[in-house]
Each structure stands twice: as C-alpha cells, then as structure tokens.
C-alpha cells in the first residue's frame, strides 16, 4: 500500500512539474517571438507562425518581405512597438496530435498621434510534444471563422472576447 501511495504521489508530482515546465516553454518561446516583432526581425518572427498560414501567405520569403515592408511603413510614420508582454498560458490540452493552449498578450504601440495598448489572446500549438510552439493571434481571426482557420482546434480551447484597444491621443500632433 505504501508503494502504491508513493507511486501515485510521484506520478502526480511528475505531471504537475511537466505542466509547469511546459507552460514555461510556451511563455519563453512567446517572449522570443515578441522580442523579434519589437525588433522588426521578420525572419525570426515567422518561425513562430503556423506553416499553413505561411503557405497561404505565399511562402516564407514572401511573408518575410511583406512583414519587412509593413515594419518600414509603420516606422516611416513614426510608429513603434514599445513592448509586448504575456500572461500565463491557460490549460494545455492534447487534441489531434497537438498540444494547445491560450496565452494573453498585451502590445504597447506608440506613434506621433497616440499611444495604443492592444490586448489579445494567442492560441499556442505544438506538434512536437511541446518542444516548439506556433502562435496564432485570435484578433486576426474572429470567433466565427477561427475554427475554419484552425480546424484542429480543440473544443476545450475557449478564447475570451476581444477587448477594444486603449487609445491615448497625444496632446499635440507633430507637424
């Protein structure tokens, strides 16, 4: 009986530890992706995008060129992503050979006209048992077509409603 109790406690501790470390991996990789976005490093950022979305976008080279152009246009208007922060991942579920979870993301943007804080939810997916994670920002896919874009999404994954951006206009608009 003691051996059985010890085995149950050991397995429980192992599962809890694995879940915590898996959450750390999700958050760590999200931070790496966020740093790449803030730095305008489209090549590194695209490594965290779902391969099927890169394919729809015309392939990795085309996606990187498009992102680089967007970064340049944004900067030419004086825009800058100040920082991106992440909350803690939700429950990690296994569904159709993928690990899946949600992750809160806050993006702080500044421009000559206003400061903007965007709060969104990322869906994180791993197809290699948690070693690497892909991220999908749900603000890019509204709830009604989210499951069309991510057909393997578990019904257990619940995305909170989108929050409106917080916009703080600048006192004076630069000339």
C-alpha positions as CSV (number, residue, x, y, z in Angstrom):
1,X,0.0,0.0,0.0
2,X,2.9,2.4,0.8
3,X,4.4,1.7,-2.6
4,X,1.1,2.4,-4.3
5,X,0.7,5.7,-2.5
6,X,4.3,6.6,-3.2
7,X,3.8,5.8,-6.9
8,X,0.6,7.9,-7.1
9,X,2.4,10.9,-5.4
10,X,5.4,10.5,-7.7
11,X,3.3,10.4,-10.9
12,X,1.2,13.4,-9.7
13,X,4.3,15.4,-9.0
14,X,5.8,14.5,-12.3
15,X,2.7,15.6,-14.2
16,X,2.5,18.8,-12.3
17,X,6.1,19.5,-12.9
18,X,5.8,18.7,-16.6
19,X,2.8,21.0,-17.0
20,X,4.6,23.8,-15.2
21,X,7.7,23.4,-17.3
22,X,5.6,23.1,-20.5
23,X,3.9,26.4,-19.6
24,X,7.4,27.9,-19.1
25,X,8.4,26.7,-22.6
26,X,5.3,28.3,-24.1
27,X,5.9,31.6,-22.4
28,X,9.6,31.6,-23.2
29,X,9.0,31.0,-26.9
30,X,6.3,33.6,-26.9
31,X,8.8,36.1,-25.4
32,X,11.3,35.2,-28.1
33,X,8.6,35.8,-30.7
34,X,7.6,39.1,-29.1
35,X,11.2,40.4,-29.0
36,X,11.6,39.5,-32.7
37,X,8.5,41.5,-33.5
38,X,9.6,44.5,-31.5
39,X,13.0,44.4,-33.2
40,X,11.3,44.1,-36.6
41,X,13.1,40.7,-37.2
42,X,10.6,39.1,-39.6
43,X,12.7,36.1,-40.3
44,X,12.8,35.1,-36.6
45,X,9.2,36.1,-36.0
46,X,8.0,33.9,-38.9
47,X,9.5,30.8,-37.3
48,X,6.6,31.1,-34.8
49,X,3.9,31.3,-37.4
50,X,1.8,28.3,-38.4
51,X,3.4,26.7,-41.5
52,X,0.0,26.5,-43.2
53,X,-0.5,30.3,-42.7
54,X,2.9,31.0,-44.2
55,X,1.9,28.8,-47.2
56,X,-1.3,30.7,-47.6
57,X,0.8,33.9,-47.5
58,X,2.9,32.8,-50.4
59,X,5.7,31.1,-48.6
60,X,8.3,32.1,-46.1
61,X,10.2,34.6,-48.4
62,X,7.1,36.4,-49.5
63,X,5.8,36.6,-45.9
64,X,9.1,38.0,-44.7
65,X,9.2,40.6,-47.5
66,X,5.6,41.6,-46.7
67,X,6.3,41.9,-42.9
68,X,9.5,43.9,-43.6
69,X,7.5,46.3,-45.7
70,X,4.9,46.7,-43.0
71,X,7.6,47.3,-40.4
72,X,9.2,50.0,-42.7
73,X,5.9,51.7,-43.4
74,X,4.9,51.7,-39.7
75,X,8.3,53.2,-38.7
76,X,8.2,55.8,-41.5
77,X,5.0,57.2,-39.9
78,X,6.8,57.4,-36.5
79,X,5.2,54.2,-35.2
80,X,7.0,51.9,-32.8
81,X,6.1,48.8,-30.9
82,X,7.3,49.7,-27.4
83,X,6.9,46.2,-25.9
84,X,4.9,43.0,-25.8
85,X,4.1,41.2,-22.6
86,X,2.5,37.9,-22.0
87,X,0.3,36.4,-19.2
88,X,0.4,32.8,-18.2
89,X,-0.8,30.1,-20.6
90,X,-4.1,28.5,-20.0
91,X,-4.7,24.8,-19.5
92,X,-2.6,22.8,-22.0
93,X,-4.7,20.2,-23.8
94,X,-3.8,17.4,-26.2
95,X,-6.1,17.2,-29.2
96,X,-5.5,15.6,-32.6
97,X,-1.7,15.1,-32.1
98,X,-1.2,18.7,-31.0
99,X,-0.7,20.4,-27.6
100,X,-2.8,23.5,-27.5
101,X,-3.3,26.4,-25.1
102,X,-4.2,30.1,-25.0
103,X,-1.9,32.9,-24.0
104,X,-2.8,36.5,-23.1
105,X,-0.8,39.1,-25.0
106,X,-0.5,42.9,-24.4
107,X,1.1,45.0,-27.1
108,X,2.1,48.6,-26.4
109,X,2.4,50.8,-29.5
110,X,3.4,54.5,-29.7
111,X,3.1,56.9,-32.6
112,X,3.2,60.7,-33.0
113,X,-0.6,60.7,-32.8
114,X,-1.4,58.3,-30.0
115,X,-0.3,55.6,-27.7
116,X,-2.2,52.3,-28.1
117,X,-2.5,49.3,-25.9
118,X,-3.8,46.1,-27.6
119,X,-4.9,43.2,-25.5
120,X,-5.4,39.9,-27.4
121,X,-5.3,36.2,-26.9
122,X,-2.8,33.9,-28.7
123,X,-3.5,30.3,-29.5
124,X,-0.3,28.3,-29.0
125,X,0.1,25.0,-30.8
126,X,2.8,22.4,-30.6
127,X,3.1,19.5,-33.0
128,X,6.3,18.0,-31.4
129,X,5.1,17.4,-27.8
130,X,5.9,20.8,-26.5
131,X,9.5,21.4,-27.8
132,X,8.5,24.1,-30.2
133,X,5.3,26.3,-30.4
134,X,3.5,28.2,-33.1
135,X,1.3,31.1,-32.2
136,X,-1.9,32.5,-33.8
137,X,-3.3,35.9,-32.7
138,X,-7.0,35.4,-32.4
139,X,-7.5,39.1,-33.2
140,X,-6.6,38.1,-36.7
141,X,-9.4,35.6,-36.9
142,X,-12.8,36.4,-35.4
143,X,-14.5,33.8,-33.3
144,X,-16.9,32.7,-36.0
145,X,-14.2,31.8,-38.5
146,X,-11.4,31.0,-36.0
147,X,-12.2,27.2,-36.3
148,X,-12.2,27.5,-40.1
149,X,-8.6,28.8,-39.9
150,X,-7.6,26.3,-37.2
151,X,-9.7,23.2,-38.0
152,X,-7.7,21.1,-35.4
153,X,-8.5,23.4,-32.6
154,X,-9.8,21.6,-29.5
155,X,-13.3,22.4,-28.3
156,X,-11.7,22.8,-24.9
157,X,-9.9,25.9,-26.1
158,X,-12.0,28.9,-25.2
159,X,-11.0,32.3,-26.4
160,X,-12.2,35.2,-24.3
161,X,-14.0,38.0,-26.2
162,X,-11.8,40.7,-27.8
163,X,-11.2,43.8,-25.8
164,X,-11.2,47.2,-27.6
165,X,-7.8,48.9,-27.9
166,X,-7.0,51.5,-25.3
167,X,-6.0,54.7,-27.2
168,X,-4.4,57.7,-25.6
169,X,-4.2,60.6,-28.1
170,X,-1.1,62.8,-27.9
171,X,-1.7,66.3,-26.8
172,X,-0.2,67.9,-29.9
173,X,0.1,66.3,-33.3
174,X,3.6,66.9,-34.7
175,X,3.8,69.0,-37.9
